[in-house]
Amino acid sequence: MLLISASFVIAGQALSAGICDDFYARLPNVNHALCTNAKLQPSNARSVKGRTIYVRDVQAQGNGLRILVIGGMHGDELSSASVALHWIERAQAETTPNQWRFIPALNPDGLFSRPSSRVNANGVDLNRNFPTPRWDLEAADYWVKKTLKDPRRWPGKKALSEPESKFLFDEMERFKPNLIVSIHAPYGVLDFDGPTMPPTRLGRLYLDQVGVFPGSLGNYGGVHKGMPVVTIELSSAQKTPSEDEMNRMWRDLRRWMDESIAPNKHAPALAQTAQTAP
């Protein structure tokens, strides 16, 4: 048994080291030790180009909140993936009964392309690909009329057409989070969708609700499913906030969670109510 356990540990360390060779070279303010200590694990999901989408569960004992944290939905927002990795370290240090699930880089093809790309390998903006009501009628029309066919914001041919967005959709059903935190850049604001009072600030980021868009995660999760979605827009896509600022943002988020989000209150049975993608 000792040999088996030792082999398992060595294999896990080798896996983490291999992942972190890529992340360390690509992401701002991420050293090899930080990435290795995050202990990322492969999911069963793959990107369009076959890259593994990695996750990290930080689970505590008890009936606390379930929080899903997503970075790198847009591959050129490098700082969002970095902050997600830094926050894994903070979640590991907690003694609360909360359960955290981190997806630091939802769009690895966009992240590791040269140059990095907002969209995935099929040219789809993942944050316009979720099955919001009337997606088939509104998403393409919005793209044409409001964005003037901006290729960085193409919603795709149909909702959940992409393996990356389908993976996140499935994770929402499996994990049933009480709260979703989606990290983006570079607008330097705090956005919110959902049924409860939003946080007014996280660190230097102040609440500035920018509206809802066909196919966005905030629209799908917060508006349609009644699940609080905090969208963090960092000030830079290429540079993370300082360590002090990341700590302030974390503390403000945790304080707001304790005051505003009750366990099991905002975790709908998504599997029972999920809309079929058109």
Buried (B, 14 or more C-beta within 10 A) or exposed (E): EEEEEEEEEEEEEEBBEEBBEBBBEBBBBBEBEBBBBBBBBEBEBBBBEEBBBBBBEBEBEEEBBBBBBBBBBBBBBBBBBBBBBBBBBBBEEBEBEBBBBBBBBBBBBBBBBEEBBBBBBBBBBBBBBBBBEEBBEBBBEBBEEEBEEEEEBBBBEBBBBBBBBBBBBBBBEEBBBBBBBBBBBBBBBBBBBBEBEBBEBBBEBEBEEEEBBBBBBBBBBBBBBBBBBBBBBBBBBBBBBEEEBBBBBBEBBBEBBEEBBEBEEBBBEBEEEBBEBE
